Amino acid sequence: MKCIFCGHTESKVIDSRSTDDFSKIRRRRECLGCGRRFTTYEVIETMPVLVVKNDGTRQPFDRTKIQAGVMKACEKRPVSASDIEELVSSIEKSVNNFMEQEISSIKIGELVMAKLKELDEVAYIRFASVYRQFRDLSTFTQFINEFEQKMIKEK
């Protein structure tokens, strides 16, 4: 590791700890050249996941897009920021656990809807209305009726 102060390439690790979310390792180092201390972070390298859109185009998976959609669906609802962060992290973890380099946007949308359904029913319906692109009132009403029937069966 190259020292940020003198450029010396030799250092020793004084302390190692995981970050709060266990996604990185924080290392406190001491330069063997100048003796000054600095911190580095070690991150697990992951394969980038590509999202296959409905039109066949591909783009890198971006958790901020999911977060924006979920935040919009949860707007003015009693859902905390930590609940939203937990939901988005859960989806990101699921996407990475598929161990595939490509995943369809449909699969991601279904994951989001399933998680939102558990979190807040109104947010779920809001998200579904945008995600499923209801064309008219009758298709939206049909969706609501099906949702009500499923909720009755689950109770």
N, C-alpha and C positions, 0 to 999 in steps of 0.2 A: 504494500500500500504506500503510495507516494505521499510524503508529508506536505500538508498545505502551506506550511511556513517556509521550509528550506528546500523542499523538493527531494529530500533523501528518500530512497526507496525501501529502507528497512525500518520496521516498527515492531513493537511488541504490544499484544493485547493485554490490557490491565483488567478490564471488566466486560462481560457479555451478558446481555439481558434481552428478553423478548419484549416487543412493544405490547401495548395493552390489548390489541386485537390479534396478536400472535402472527401477524403477516410479515414482520421484519425482525431482524436481530440487530440490536444496538450494540456497537462495540466501542469501548473507550480505549484509545491507543496512545502510546508514547513513542515519539520519534527517537530512534537510536542515534541520529545525527545531532539534533539540536536539543533534545530532551523535552520539547513542548508536547502538550497533549491535545488530541483532537478526537472527534466522534465520527464514526462511519456507521452506515446502515446497510445491512445485507438483506437483499430481497430474493425470494425464490423466483427463478425464471420460469415463466409459464409460456406455453404455446399460445399465440394469439388465436382467438376464436373468431371466425367470420360468420356474420349473420346473413343468411340467404333471404332476400326480400321476396315479396310476391311476384315482382316483375323479373326475377332471376338475377338481379344485381347482388353483389356482395359488398359488405362493409364491415370493418372491425367492430366487435362487440363493444358497446359503450354504456356503462352503467348509469351515466348521467342522463341518458335518454329515458331509461326506465324510471329513474328517480324523478325526473321532471313530469312524466306521465302520472306516476303515483301521487306526487304532490298535488297535481292539478285535480285528480279525482278525489283527494282527501281534503281539498280546500273547504274551509268553514265546517269541518267535521271534527269530532273530539278524538283526533288521532295525533299522537305526539310525534315530534321529529325523530325521537329515538325508535319509535315503532316503525316509522317509514324507513329509517336507515337499516333496521334489522331485517325488514322485508326485502329491501333491495340487496342487501348482503346475502341473504338466503337464496335469492334468485341467481345472483352472480355465482355463488358457490355451486348451485345446482347445474348451471350452464358449464362450469369448469369440470364438474364431476361426470358429465356425460362422456368425457374423454374423446370428444370428436372435434375436429378442426372447423367443422361447419355445423350450424344449427339454423333451423328455419325460424323466421320471425313469428310464424304461427305458433310454434312450440313455446317460444318465449312469451308470447301474448297469453297463451293458456296457463303458463306458470304464474304470470302476474295475476290473472283473474282468479286462479285458485287461492293464491295467498291473500288477495284483497277480500275475497268472499269470507275468509276466516276472520279478517281484521275488522271490516266495516261493510255492511250490506249496501249502504247508499253509495259509498266509494266504488264498490264492486259494480253496481249498476251504471254509475257514471262512466267508469272505465270501459265497461262492456258496450255502452252506447256509442262510444267513439271507436273502439277497437273493431266492433262488428259492423260498423257503418250502416246503421239502420236507415233505410231509404224512406220509410213512411211510418205513420203512427201504428198501423196494423202489425208490422213486424216487431216494433218495439213492445206493443201490448202483448203479443204472443210470447216474447222473451220474458216479460214480467210474469205472465201467467205460469210459464214453465218453471221459472225461478220459485214462485210461491208454492207450486206443487212439490218441488224438490225439498223445500224448507219444511213443509208439512210432513213429508215422509221421513225426513231426518230427525224430527222431533218425536 
